[in-house]
Amino acid sequence: MRCVWSLFTGDNEVKYLCSVYVKVHSFQGCVLIAVCDEELLGKILNEKDICFDVSEKFFKGLKMSVEEAIDLIRNADTANLIGARIVNRAMKEKLVHPEAIMSIAGIPHAQIVKL
């Protein structure tokens, strides 16, 4: 597990904070990167007729910083992003257009497909 920050909790304990989970899926020479903000893993987001499962099977890979995840996204063919930290950073890095971001239960979601 790669982490970049630590937080002193006051109980003589250091808690490592990793921003996102990243899982790499490869199929027939194409690479899909699935990234979710760490606190969303395992949650189900519901809004009207949308049910988005932030499943461990699809999203749980390595924990890493947002910056490390962005580097992987740059080299992927496709990316599926859920969460404010990763989606906002991808937008800031001009990997996602603001109009391509949808919100599910108040959580930003974006997909990237390189043609």
C-alpha positions, -999 to +999 in steps of 0.1 A: +000+000+000+014+034-010+004+064+011+016+099+010+002+116+041+000+107+078-021+122+105-012+123+142-044+113+160-033+125+195-033+089+208+003+083+199-010+067+167-002+076+132-031+070+107-021+068+071-045+086+047-046+074+011-069+093-011-082+068-036-085+031-046-072+022-081-078-010-099-064-018-133-084-040-156-069-053-188-088-069-217-076-076-252-048-051-250-069-023-236-064-009-201-093+004-180-085+022-148-112+022-121-107+049-094-129+058-064-124+081-034-114+059-005-145+065+016-169+055-013-156+020-016-184-005-009-212+020-010-242+020-033-253+054-046-290+058-054-306+086-072-340+083-090-335+054-115-297+052-111-281+027-088-243+029-088-224+002-069-189+013-059-180-024-056-149-038-042-147-062-071-144-034-096-127-006-077-106-021-049-070-023-060-041-003-046-046+026-023-026+056-036-025+094-038-047+113-063-015+123-081-004+087-086-038+078-099-038+107-124-005+094-138-021+060-143-052+075-159-030+095-184-017+062-197-050+042-198-073+037-227-104+041-205-111+053-170-141+052-147-139+077-119-162+083-089-157+108-061-150+145-057-112+142-052-105+121-082-130+137-106-121+173-096-084+165-100-090+149-134-109+180-145-082+203-132-056+183-152-079+187-183-085+149-185-123+154-181-144+182-195-167+198-168-198+191-190-189+154-190-193+151-152-225+137-139-237+136-103-251+105-086-265+112-052-244+143-050-212+124-059-193+134-091-188+106-117-169+107-150-158+083-176-128+088-199-125+070-233-095+077-255-103+074-292 
